[in-house]
Amino acid sequence: MGLKQLGGRPDAAREQIMAWLALAITAVALLMPGPVVATILSLAEPALEAVRHWQNSWWPWPATNAGDSNLAVDKIIHLMLFAMCAILALKAWHTTLKTWSIILLLLVFAGFTEIVQYLVPGRSMSLGDMLADTLGILVGALIFRGLP
């Protein structure tokens, strides 16, 4: 038996599963305890160094050390996670909800993850992260508008 088709479209159920999966991955990534994040980052250091090099090629204020560039990499990660969530959520629910309501719900989700980070060991709330999340949602919405 296949997935129930929602919203009158054959791919609606799959699109909704993908959107929920993106939201779950984002929540897990943003709510991991600090020591777990530090371990993952140490394992991913070669890839992060490549991202830092790429970022320094266009960022107006190149980082002089890894600590400086980690801040920008963190904001890029937030932006990309929420852009992905916005694209997939809009694709999944644009026929049943208004675009502005999906964007508002994503902003609430972003705010919720920032508030909950205050309670997670080794994590903290950040206005900069919330701004990156908001920009990611807006970028994702613009990308979605350009999709066929």
C-alpha positions as CSV (number, residue, x, y, z in Angstrom):
1,M,0.0,0.0,0.0
2,G,1.4,3.4,-0.9
3,L,1.5,6.6,1.0
4,K,-1.8,8.5,1.4
5,Q,-2.0,11.3,-1.1
6,L,-2.7,14.6,0.6
7,G,-3.6,17.9,-0.9
8,G,-4.9,16.2,-4.0
9,R,-1.4,15.9,-5.5
10,P,0.4,12.6,-6.1
11,D,3.6,13.8,-4.5
12,A,2.1,15.6,-1.6
13,A,2.6,12.9,1.0
14,R,6.3,12.5,0.0
15,E,6.8,16.2,0.0
16,Q,5.3,16.5,3.5
17,I,7.5,13.7,4.8
18,M,10.6,15.5,3.3
19,A,9.5,18.7,5.0
20,W,9.1,17.0,8.4
21,L,12.4,15.3,8.0
22,A,14.1,18.6,7.3
23,L,12.5,20.2,10.4
24,A,13.6,17.2,12.5
25,I,17.2,17.3,11.2
26,T,17.3,21.0,11.9
27,A,16.0,20.6,15.4
28,V,18.5,17.8,16.1
29,A,21.4,19.7,14.7
30,L,20.6,22.9,16.6
31,L,19.7,21.2,19.9
32,M,22.7,18.9,20.3
33,P,24.7,19.4,23.5
34,G,27.8,21.5,23.1
35,P,30.3,18.6,23.8
36,V,28.6,16.5,21.0
37,V,28.9,19.4,18.6
38,A,32.6,19.8,19.5
39,T,33.3,16.2,18.8
40,I,31.5,16.3,15.4
41,L,33.3,19.5,14.5
42,S,36.7,18.0,15.4
43,L,35.9,15.0,13.1
44,A,34.7,17.4,10.3
45,E,37.7,19.8,10.6
46,P,39.1,19.1,7.1
47,A,35.7,19.9,5.5
48,L,35.3,22.9,7.7
49,E,38.8,24.2,6.7
50,A,37.6,23.9,3.0
51,V,34.5,25.9,3.9
52,R,36.6,28.5,5.7
53,H,38.9,28.8,2.6
54,W,35.8,29.2,0.4
55,Q,34.3,31.8,2.8
56,N,37.5,33.8,2.9
57,S,37.5,34.0,-0.9
58,W,34.3,36.2,-0.9
59,W,33.6,37.3,2.6
60,P,34.4,41.0,3.0
61,W,36.2,40.4,6.3
62,P,38.4,37.3,5.9
63,A,39.0,35.4,9.2
64,T,42.6,35.4,10.4
65,N,42.2,32.3,12.5
66,A,39.8,29.3,12.8
67,G,38.0,30.8,15.8
68,D,37.0,33.9,13.8
69,S,35.7,32.0,10.8
70,N,33.7,29.5,13.0
71,L,31.3,32.3,13.7
72,A,30.6,32.9,10.0
73,V,30.5,29.1,9.3
74,D,27.9,28.8,12.1
75,K,25.7,31.5,10.5
76,I,26.1,29.9,7.1
77,I,24.9,26.6,8.5
78,H,21.9,28.2,10.2
79,L,21.0,30.0,6.9
80,M,21.3,26.8,4.9
81,L,19.3,24.7,7.3
82,F,16.4,27.2,7.4
83,A,16.6,27.8,3.6
84,M,16.2,24.0,3.2
85,C,13.3,23.9,5.7
86,A,11.6,26.8,3.9
87,I,11.9,25.3,0.4
88,L,10.6,21.9,1.6
89,A,7.8,23.3,3.8
90,L,6.6,25.6,1.1
91,K,6.7,22.8,-1.5
92,A,4.8,20.5,0.9
93,W,2.1,22.9,2.2
94,H,1.7,25.8,-0.2
95,T,-1.6,24.3,-1.5
96,T,-3.1,24.1,1.9
97,L,-1.6,27.0,3.8
98,K,-0.8,30.6,2.8
99,T,2.9,31.3,2.1
100,W,3.0,34.0,4.9
101,S,1.6,31.5,7.4
102,I,4.3,28.9,6.5
103,I,7.0,31.5,6.9
104,L,5.5,32.7,10.2
105,L,5.5,29.1,11.5
106,L,9.1,28.6,10.4
107,L,10.0,31.9,12.2
108,V,8.3,30.5,15.4
109,F,10.2,27.2,15.0
110,A,13.5,29.2,14.6
111,G,12.7,31.2,17.7
112,F,11.8,28.1,19.6
113,T,15.1,26.4,18.8
114,E,17.0,29.5,19.9
115,I,15.1,29.6,23.2
116,V,15.6,25.9,23.9
117,Q,19.3,26.2,23.2
118,Y,19.5,28.2,26.4
119,L,18.5,25.0,28.3
120,V,21.0,22.7,26.4
121,P,24.4,22.2,28.0
122,G,27.2,23.9,26.1
123,R,24.7,25.9,23.9
124,S,23.3,29.4,24.1
125,M,20.7,31.6,22.5
126,S,22.0,34.0,19.9
127,L,20.4,36.9,18.1
128,G,22.9,36.4,15.3
129,D,21.7,32.8,14.9
130,M,18.0,34.0,14.8
131,L,18.9,36.6,12.1
132,A,20.7,33.9,10.1
133,D,17.6,31.6,10.5
134,T,15.3,34.4,9.4
135,L,17.5,35.2,6.4
136,G,17.6,31.5,5.5
137,I,13.8,31.3,5.6
138,L,13.5,34.4,3.3
139,V,16.2,33.0,0.9
140,G,14.4,29.6,0.9
141,A,11.0,31.4,0.1
142,L,12.6,33.3,-2.8
143,I,14.2,30.1,-4.1
144,F,10.8,28.3,-3.8
145,R,9.1,31.1,-5.8
146,G,11.6,30.4,-8.6
147,L,11.0,26.7,-8.7
148,P,8.7,25.2,-11.4
